[in-house]
Amino acid sequence: MKRTVCITFFIFILINSVFSQNESIKTLVEKTNVLNLDIWELTEFAQRHLDDKEQLARFFYYWTSTNITYDHKSLNEKTEGIISLDEYINRQDEHQVYENRKGVCAGYSNLFKWFMDEVDIEVVKISGHIRDERNHYVELTKDDNFRHAWNAIKLNNKWILIDSTWGTSEEKETSEFYFDIKPELSIITHYPEDRKWQLLKEPLTLEEFNKSQFVKPIWFMVGFTEIPKLMADQKFYYFTFQDIPDNKWSVSLKMSTDNINFEPISDIKVIDQDRLTYFRFGKAQVPKTAYFKVKIAKFEYVGNQYTKIEYKDVVNFKI
């Protein structure tokens, strides 16, 4: 019992230590906002204050995510033919992005790569496609609007994935999610042109990627650690996810035949077994091609007020 307590205490101290380090790095990033540093001076500033490679990488991840805004104007001008492709690409040069404080994903990843090169961290820029709320299925011949760029860096002889563009969220948990993204979670949304940058033992084909579930990061942030699954026997489908003790979030499932109009499934039976929750529903009501969406919600009292927090379309998949 004493050993268990000691181990738990050590883990608690370690987690809080990492959290404190990250907050200290963010504070260091905030200090640069009033210093009016050029790109080389910023690099020197970071190296004077930090000598650990991971801390340097986090510094430039936080700096890029909080100081560069997404350049919707340039993207629209390129799409409408107002500027040439060459001008659009030129605006994504790392020095242009730094000076103008704006860029699209290529600009974010170019700038982050420049910083990593300067501090001698091995880095690559990854090109590929993404899926999000707007598109759950990637078609390589049609999805130029969903092309994306992100990075991988090598720390302690291990490659890790970083998306400084998607790390711009003001929500702390979301921002942290996109530094050192677990490969099995990255592949939910990011499909690299070169499959080796999936960093998976068994990389997915595009067909497998499109058949897999689209899951928003909030699913994992509220406590789920596993991707939900859809299983079947001769009569029933079983939508299956973790049964987390004391979980305050409720999960609901809807179905559509056209991926537009979604309705609750009428005959769902909820089964809790072996630390899993199963939503069982009959196959007879499910067409050959069907689309599903999952919503999570939490109801609680805050003071004397009853509140509801919900996230729609957290999981999307089709059969």
N, C-alpha and C positions, 0 to 999 in steps of 0.2 A: 504494500500500500504506500509506504514511504517513497519507494522508487517511482511509482506512478505519479505521486504528487510532485516530486522533484522534476520529472520529465515534463509534466504539464506546465509547471512554473517556468522551466527553461524555454519552452516553446512560446509561452506568453511573453516573456522578456524579449525573445528573438523577434517576434512579430512586431512588438512595440518599438524595438530598436530600428527595424527596417522602416516602419512608418515614420519614426522621428527623423531618420536620415533623409527620407524623401521630402518631408516637410522642410528640412533645413536647406535642401537643394532648391526647392521652390522659392524659399525666402531669398536665396542667393540670386536666383533668376529675377525676382522682383527688384532687387537692388540695382540691376543693370538698366532698369527703365528710365532712370534719371541721369545716367552717365553719358548718354549720347556717344556710344562706342561704335567704331567701324567694325567690319566683320573680323579683321585680324586682331583688333584690340579686345573684342569679345572673347575670341579664342584664347588669348593670353590671360584674360581675366579668369576664365574658367580653370585654366591650367595652374594658375597661381593659388587658387583656393581648393582645388580638388586634384588628387593624384591617382585615385582609384578609377580604373577604366569604366566600370559599370556606372559609377557616380557621374563621370564625365558624359557618358552616353545619355543618362537620364537628364542631366543639365540641359543638353542641347535638344533633347526631345521635348522637355517642358518649355524651353525657350521658343522653339519653333512652333509648338502647338499654341502658345499663348500670345505670340507676337506677330504671327502671320495670319492674315484673314483670307478666306477663300475668294478668288478673283472671278466672281460671277460675270462681271462686265466683260472681261477678255474672252471668257468662254462664249458668251452670247455674241460678241462681235465676230469671233471666228465662225460660229455657226451661221450667222447671217451674212457672211462674206464681207464684212466691213473692214476686217484686217486679213492679211495673208497668213497662210500657215507658217511661213518663215517668221513673221512678226510675232505670231502667237507663241511659237517655240522659243524665240528670243526672250520673250517676257518671262519664261520659266527658267532662264539662266539663274544660277544661285546668287550671283551678285545683284542682278536685277530684282530678284525676289527679296533679298535682304534690304536693299535700298528702298524699294517701294512698299515693303511690308505686306505684300500680297502675292498670291500665286494659286495655281490649281494643283492637283495632286503631284504632277511632274515637278512643279516648282518646290513643293514641300520636300519631296524625296531627293531632288538635286541638292537642295540646301543642306539637308541632314547628312547626305553623303559627303559633301564638302567638309563639314565640321568633323565627321569621323575620320576622313583622310588626314586632316590637319592634326588630329590628336593620336594618329597611328592606331586606329581601331579598324580592323578589316571589315569592309562594308561592300554591299552590292545594292544596286537599285533593281527592283523587281517590277516587271510589267505584266499586266494581266487584265482580268475582268472581275467585277464585283457584282453581287446581287444585294438588293436592299428592299425596302418597302415597295419601291416602284417596279422592280423586276425580280422575280424569284427564280427565273430560269434563263440561263445565258445561251445566246445564239451567236457564235463567233462571227458569222458573216453579217450580222445585223446590229450588233450591240456596241458600235463605236461610242455611243453616248455613255456606256458603262465601262469603258476602259479605265484602268486605274494604275497607279504606281505606288509602291511602298518600299520598305527596305528590310534587309537582314544584316545583322552584324555578328561578329564572332567574338564571344567573351569566354574566357577559360576553355578554349578549344571546342566551344559549342556554338552553333549558329542559333540565333534567336530572331524572331520576327517583330517588326516595329512599323506602325502606321501612324506617322505624325499628323497626317491630314485628318483621320478619323479621331485622333486624340485631342481635337480642339474642343471637345465638349466641356461645358462649365461644370458638369457633374463629375465630382472627384472620382467616383468609382468607374465611370466610363473612360475617363482620361487614363486611369491606371491600367485599364483592361488592354489598351492598345500598345503598351510597352511590354515586350516579351509575351506576345500572344501565344498561347498554347497551340501547336500545329493542328491538333484535332478540333480546336475551336476556330482557328483562322480559316480552315477549309470550309466552314459553314458559309462564309461570305466572300472569301478571296480565292480566285482561281488563277494561278500564275501561268503564263505562257509556257515556261519551262517547268515541267512537273516536279523536278527535283526540289524546287523551292517550296513545295508543300511541306517538306521536312517530315514526311510520313514514311514509315517502313513500306507501306503499300499505297502509293499515290493513287488518287481517284482519276478515272477517266472523266471526260466531260459529261458523258451519259450518266455515270454514277453520281457526279456532282449535282446534276439537275434532278435526279431522283431523290437525293438526300434532302433532309429538312432544312428550311431556313429558320434559324433561331436567333432572336435578338439577344444582345449581351445581358439585358435585364433579367432574363431567365436564370442566368448563373449568378447574377449579383444578389438576387433575393434568397439564394441558398442552394439551388439545385446544382449539382456537380456533373450530372450525366445528361446526355441528350435523350429526350423521350423517344420511344420506339412504337411502331405499329406492327403488331403481330396478328396472326390469323390461324384459325382452324377451319374445319369444313363449314361451320355454321356462323361463326362470329369473327369480328375484328376486335382487337384489344389494343387500345391506345394506352401505353404504359409509361409511368414515370415514377420517380422516387417518392416514397412516403416519408417525409422528413418530420421527425418529432417536433412538436410545438410550432409547426409551420403555420403562419397566419394567412398565407396566400391561398385563395381558392382558384381552381383551374376549371375552365369551361371550354367545350369543343363544339365547333360549328362546321357544317358541310355545305358545299355548293356543287352544282353541275356545270356552271359556266365561269367560275372564278370571279363572279361579280356579286351575285345574290346568295348570301349565306344565311342558313337557318339552323337552329338547334337540332340535334339528332334526337328523335323522339323516344327511342327505347333504351337509352343508356342505363346500364346497371353498374354501379360503382362497387368494386371489390378491392379490399385491402388485404394483402397477403404477402408474406416474406419481405416486408419492408418496401413493398411496391404498391402503387395504386393502379388498378386496371379499370379503364372505361370500356365495358363490353357492349357492343351493339351488333345487331344482326346484319349479315351480308346482303340479305334480300333487298334492303332499301338502298344499297349503295350501287350506283351505276358503274360501268366498266372504267370510266374516267371520272374521278371525283377529286374535289379540292377541299382541304381542311384548314381551319384557322383556330388558334388557341388564344384565349384571353386569360390574364390573371388579374385578380382583384384582392384587395385587403380592406376589411371593415374594422374600425376600432374607435374607441373614445379617446379624444385628445382634450384634456380638461373636462368640460361638461358638454363638449360637442362631438357628435357622431360623424365620423369622416369616412370617405371611401376613396381609395386610390386604385386606379386600374390602368393596365397597359393592354392595348388591343394588338392583335396580329403579332403576338410574341413568337409563335411557332406557325410556320406555313409549310404545307407539303401536299403532294398529290399522289394518287394511285391510278 
